[in-house]
Amino acid sequence: MKTLNATQKGLVTGLLMIAVMLIIFYKLNQQPNSILQFSSFLIIYMGGILWSMLTFNRTVQPQTKLSEYFSNGFKTFVVVTLIMTLYTFIFYKLNPGIRDAQIAFNTQLLEQQHTHTQQEIDMNAAQFKSIFMTVTISTTIFIYLLLGSIITLLSSVILKQLKKI
């Protein structure tokens, strides 16, 4: 049986994350960014990176550089980031009601404050709608790259130290 490389493990991890996100949204009727979705994504994401890192650790020597460990993890989490960014774009394009519900909620909050005119509230809603996808995609990229870097760096340091023992 052929072993998967770090990039392929990223692909498997990303596809598994999409499957779980779709089940959570469509079958369990949980909204995006719910606690269930976030915890599921975090567990699968960490698991995919750790899977890649542990496999890599079995094949290296004690003198392997930290940068080589990180490079392996990077190959995994950058693929997951790309897949999840594409998923996020497609998901929100197919489900504009989620954006509209967030705009309505934001509008309701502004109305309750009684500190904005109706024109300001309407302008805020229009601006929110125009930047929603850009902000959502940017946030997705940032979160996946940041968490992937942290998980990879921590696992790299730990595995490198354990390899020396």
C-alpha positions as CSV (number, residue, x, y, z in Angstrom):
1,M,0.0,0.0,0.0
2,K,1.3,3.4,-1.0
3,T,1.8,5.9,1.9
4,L,0.4,9.4,1.6
5,N,2.7,12.4,1.5
6,A,2.1,15.5,3.5
7,T,0.2,17.3,0.7
8,Q,-2.1,14.3,0.2
9,K,-2.7,14.1,3.9
10,G,-3.8,17.8,3.7
11,L,-6.2,16.9,0.9
12,V,-7.7,14.0,2.9
13,T,-8.0,16.3,6.0
14,G,-9.6,19.1,4.0
15,L,-12.1,16.8,2.4
16,L,-13.0,15.2,5.7
17,M,-13.5,18.6,7.2
18,I,-15.8,19.6,4.4
19,A,-17.8,16.4,4.9
20,V,-18.2,17.0,8.6
21,M,-19.1,20.7,8.1
22,L,-21.8,19.7,5.6
23,I,-23.2,17.0,7.9
24,I,-23.2,19.5,10.8
25,F,-25.0,22.2,8.7
26,Y,-27.4,20.1,6.6
27,K,-28.1,17.1,8.9
28,L,-27.7,18.5,12.4
29,N,-29.0,22.0,11.4
30,Q,-26.2,23.8,13.2
31,Q,-25.3,27.2,11.9
32,P,-21.8,28.0,10.6
33,N,-19.4,29.0,13.4
34,S,-21.3,27.0,16.0
35,I,-19.4,25.4,18.9
36,L,-20.0,22.0,17.4
37,Q,-18.6,23.1,14.0
38,F,-15.7,24.9,15.5
39,S,-14.7,22.0,17.8
40,S,-15.1,19.5,15.0
41,F,-13.0,21.5,12.6
42,L,-10.3,22.0,15.2
43,I,-10.1,18.3,16.1
44,I,-9.9,17.2,12.5
45,Y,-7.5,20.0,11.6
46,M,-5.2,19.1,14.5
47,G,-5.5,15.4,13.7
48,G,-4.6,15.9,10.1
49,I,-1.5,17.9,10.9
50,L,-0.4,15.6,13.7
51,W,-1.0,12.6,11.4
52,S,1.4,14.2,8.9
53,M,3.9,15.2,11.5
54,L,4.0,11.8,13.3
55,T,4.4,10.0,10.0
56,F,7.3,12.3,9.1
57,N,8.9,11.9,12.5
58,R,9.2,8.1,11.9
59,T,11.3,8.7,8.8
60,V,13.8,11.3,10.1
61,Q,17.1,11.3,12.0
62,P,17.6,13.0,15.3
63,Q,19.7,15.7,13.5
64,T,16.8,16.7,11.3
65,K,16.3,20.5,11.4
66,L,13.2,22.1,12.9
67,S,12.7,23.8,9.5
68,E,12.3,20.4,7.9
69,Y,9.6,19.4,10.4
70,F,7.8,22.7,9.9
71,S,8.0,22.3,6.1
72,N,6.3,19.0,6.3
73,G,3.5,20.4,8.4
74,F,3.2,23.4,6.2
75,K,2.6,21.2,3.2
76,T,-0.3,19.7,5.0
77,F,-1.9,22.8,6.5
78,V,-1.5,25.0,3.4
79,V,-3.5,22.5,1.4
80,V,-6.2,22.4,4.0
81,T,-6.3,26.2,4.0
82,L,-6.8,26.3,0.2
83,I,-9.5,23.6,0.3
84,M,-11.4,25.3,3.2
85,T,-11.1,28.7,1.5
86,L,-12.7,27.3,-1.6
87,Y,-15.3,25.5,0.4
88,T,-16.1,28.7,2.4
89,F,-16.5,30.7,-0.9
90,I,-18.8,28.1,-2.5
91,F,-20.8,27.5,0.7
92,Y,-21.6,31.1,1.2
93,K,-22.4,31.7,-2.5
94,L,-24.9,28.8,-2.3
95,N,-26.3,29.9,1.0
96,P,-26.8,33.7,0.8
97,G,-29.5,33.5,3.5
98,I,-26.8,33.1,6.1
99,R,-25.3,36.4,5.1
100,D,-28.7,38.0,5.0
101,A,-29.5,36.7,8.5
102,Q,-26.3,38.2,9.8
103,I,-27.1,41.5,8.2
104,A,-30.6,41.4,9.7
105,F,-29.2,40.6,13.2
106,N,-26.7,43.5,12.9
107,T,-29.5,45.8,11.8
108,Q,-31.6,44.8,14.7
109,L,-28.8,45.5,17.1
110,L,-28.2,49.0,15.6
111,E,-32.0,49.7,15.8
112,Q,-32.1,48.7,19.5
113,Q,-29.3,51.1,20.4
114,H,-31.3,54.1,19.2
115,T,-28.1,55.9,18.3
116,H,-28.3,55.7,14.5
117,T,-30.6,57.1,11.9
118,Q,-32.4,54.8,9.6
119,Q,-30.2,56.0,6.7
120,E,-27.1,55.1,8.7
121,I,-28.5,51.6,9.5
122,D,-29.4,51.1,5.8
123,M,-25.9,52.2,4.7
124,N,-24.4,49.9,7.3
125,A,-26.4,46.9,5.9
126,A,-25.4,47.7,2.3
127,Q,-21.8,48.0,3.3
128,F,-21.9,44.8,5.3
129,K,-23.4,43.0,2.3
130,S,-20.7,44.3,-0.1
131,I,-17.8,43.3,2.1
132,F,-19.2,40.1,3.6
133,M,-17.5,37.6,1.2
134,T,-14.1,39.4,1.3
135,V,-14.1,39.6,5.1
136,T,-15.3,36.0,5.4
137,I,-12.6,34.6,3.0
138,S,-9.9,36.8,4.6
139,T,-10.8,35.6,8.1
140,T,-10.9,32.0,6.9
141,I,-7.4,32.2,5.4
142,F,-6.0,34.0,8.5
143,I,-7.5,31.5,11.0
144,Y,-6.4,28.4,9.1
145,L,-2.9,29.7,8.5
146,L,-2.5,30.9,12.0
147,L,-3.8,27.7,13.7
148,G,-1.9,25.5,11.2
149,S,1.4,27.4,12.0
150,I,0.9,27.1,15.7
151,I,0.0,23.4,15.6
152,T,2.8,22.7,13.3
153,L,5.4,24.7,15.2
154,L,4.4,23.1,18.6
155,S,4.3,19.6,17.2
156,S,7.7,20.2,15.4
157,V,9.4,21.3,18.6
158,I,7.9,18.4,20.6
159,L,8.7,15.7,18.1
160,K,12.2,17.0,17.4
161,Q,12.9,16.9,21.2
162,L,11.4,13.5,21.5
163,K,13.6,12.2,18.6
164,K,16.7,13.3,20.5
165,I,15.7,11.1,23.5
